[in-house]
Amino acid sequence: MATLDILHFPDPRLRNKAKPVTQVDDRVRRLIDDMFETMYQAPGIGLAAIQVNTSLRVVTIDISEEKDQPLALVNPEILERDGVEEMSEGCLSVPGIYEKVKRADHIRFRALDRNGEPFEQEAEGLLAVCVQHEIDHLDGKLFVDHLSSLKRQRIRKKLEKEARQAAPAPAGTVI
C-alpha cells in the first residue's frame, strides 16, 4: 500500500468530475487500499479518489472511533434524501477549516463494493453527511460551495497564504 498526496483547495483538479468505474479489478482495489491508508494517516473519515488526483468514482469512508469499519463505495449514487441535518464539516482538501453545512439527515444510496458487488444501504447522521460530502467531491463540488461566497473567499485567501508561507524559499534566497 502507498500513501497518496491529497490535493488542497483551491487546486482546480478538485473541480473535475470523476468518471464511472467500468470494472472493479485489482487496480481499483489497490486504489481503494491506498485511499484507506491515506485517509487513516491524514487522519480523516472519508476520502474521494478525486482528492488524490484520480478521476474515478471511488470513495472510502470509516466513521468508527476504532477505524475498523472501512466502507468502500464504487460508483455511489444517492437514491433518496430525507430531513435536514446541520453539522460542522471539515475536509482533508480544506485543512484546518470547519464550518456548519446543511445536508439531508437520512439517505439511501447504492454502490459497488470493493469486489464489484452491488449493494444498497440506508444511512443517517454522520454517515449520511459523509456519503453526501464524498459524492459531492466526485461531482467536482467541495463543502465550501455550500457556504456563502464571502466565507468561501476568506477560506481560499487563508489557505493560499498558508501555502505561500509553507513553500520553501527559492534557491539562493537569503532569509
NORGIWO-V308499 format. One record per residue. PSI is psi in degrees with one decimal (* if undefined). OMEGA is omega in whole degrees, 0 to 359 (999 if undefined). Layout:
BEGIN
PSI|OMEGA / PSI|OMEGA
END
This chain:
BEGIN
159.2|182 / 147.5|175 / 132.3|183 / 155.8|177 / 132.6|179 / 128.4|177 / 145.7|180 / 140.7|174 / 133.9|13 / 32.4|180 / 123.6|184 / -21.0|179 / -21.6|177 / -14.4|180 / -3.9|178 / 147.3|175 / 129.1|182 / 147.5|180 / 146.3|178 / 146.4|174 / 127.1|181 / -27.1|179 / 128.4|176 / 102.9|182 / -171.3|182 / -33.8|179 / -43.5|180 / -41.5|179 / -37.0|177 / -40.4|176 / -45.2|179 / -47.1|179 / -43.9|179 / -37.3|179 / -41.4|177 / -45.4|180 / -44.2|180 / -45.8|182 / -46.2|180 / -39.3|182 / -28.8|188 / -46.5|348 / 150.5|178 / 177.4|180 / -5.0|178 / 150.3|180 / 133.1|175 / 145.8|183 / -33.2|180 / -28.4|180 / -18.8|177 / 29.0|174 / 37.6|175 / 116.7|188 / 60.6|176 / 149.6|181 / 76.5|180 / 135.5|181 / 142.8|170 / 139.7|181 / 142.0|169 / 103.3|182 / 2.3|182 / 147.5|177 / -38.0|185 / -6.9|183 / 46.1|182 / 19.1|179 / 61.1|182 / 137.4|179 / 114.9|178 / 131.8|179 / 120.3|176 / 128.8|183 / 48.0|182 / 147.1|173 / 141.9|180 / 129.2|181 / -36.3|181 / 148.2|175 / 141.2|180 / 146.9|172 / 177.8|179 / 133.9|178 / 131.0|172 / 118.4|185 / 146.9|175 / 124.2|181 / 149.7|171 / 178.0|183 / 138.5|179 / -22.7|178 / -4.5|177 / 67.4|190 / 136.6|175 / 3.4|182 / 130.1|178 / 127.7|180 / 152.4|177 / 133.0|180 / 138.7|176 / 131.1|177 / 171.8|175 / 139.1|180 / -27.3|183 / 130.9|178 / 160.3|168 / 130.8|182 / 163.3|174 / 154.9|180 / 177.8|169 / 146.7|176 / -175.6|184 / -13.1|177 / 4.6|179 / 9.3|179 / 130.4|179 / 146.7|174 / 158.8|173 / 149.5|181 / 147.4|171 / 149.3|179 / 148.8|175 / 168.1|178 / -135.4|186 / -42.3|180 / -42.3|179 / -44.8|179 / -44.2|182 / -44.3|179 / -45.3|180 / -42.5|179 / -46.9|183 / -37.4|177 / -36.0|173 / -45.4|179 / -42.9|182 / -22.6|179 / 11.2|178 / 21.3|183 / 142.6|179 / 160.4|180 / -26.5|179 / -19.3|177 / -16.8|177 / -3.9|181 / 170.4|177 / 156.5|180 / -32.3|178 / -48.0|178 / -41.3|181 / -42.8|179 / -41.8|179 / -43.7|180 / -45.1|180 / -49.0|181 / -40.5|179 / -46.1|181 / -36.1|177 / -40.7|178 / -44.8|179 / -38.8|179 / -41.0|178 / -43.1|181 / -30.1|181 / -17.5|182 / 139.8|178 / 146.8|178 / 143.5|178 / 150.7|180 / 137.2|179 / -2.9|180 / 132.7|178 / 126.5|181 / *|999
END
